[in-house]
């Protein structure tokens, strides 16, 4: 049926529980998505992601969550 979920959504973000308070673990979700894209690249393109690609995935996925869901973007410190 139209409008019904028919499978998994790797971008879906569900709250985790830390103590008694629910929170959104964006960093773990970004790592999961990066690993998924790396697996696709390795299996279908025969290569690994380079450092620039990994960084871009992390930045863009964080931005998407911040824009779409009004989450505070994770800050990276290098």
N, C-alpha and C positions, 0 to 999 in steps of 0.2 A: 504494500500500500504506500501511496505517496505520503511523505512526511514522517514515516516511521524509520527508526534506525534499523539498518540491515547488516551491520557488522561493527568491527572495532574502529575506533578513531584514535590513532596514535597521538593526536594533538589534544585530546580531551584531558583536562586538568581537574582532578578531584582533590578535595581537601584531605590532608593528613592530620593526625592528632599528635600534638606535642604536649604532654602533660594532660590537662583537661581542655586545652584550647585548640580548635582546628586552625590550620594554616595551609597556605598554598606553597608547596615546595617546587618553585619554578626552576631552581638549579638542577634538581634531579630530572625534571621533565625535559629540560634543554639537553642534558646528557643523554637521555633516552632517544631523543629525536636525532641528535648527532650520531649516535651509534647506529640507528636505523639507516640513515642516509649513507654512512660509511659502509655498511653491509651491502646496500644496494649498489654502491659504486664499485666495491670490490668484486661482487658476484657478476655484475652485468658489464662492467667496463674493464675489469681485470687490473685495477689499480687501487691504491689507497688515496685517501684525501690528503692534500698537502696542508701545511700550517695555515696558509691564508684562507683556504676553503673551510677549515675547521673553525677558525675565528669568525668568518663571515656567517656561518650557520649559527653560531652562538649569539652573535650580536642581533641578527635578523629575527631569530625565534624569540629572543627576549623582547625586542621591539614589538613584534606582533602580539605577544601576550599583554604588553603594557598598553598598546593602542586599543585592542579589541575588548579587553576585559577590565580596563582601568586598574590594572595591577601596577604597583611600583616596579619599575624596571630594576633588575639586579645590577648592582654596581660591581665592576671588575676592578681589581687593583693589581697592577703589575709592578 
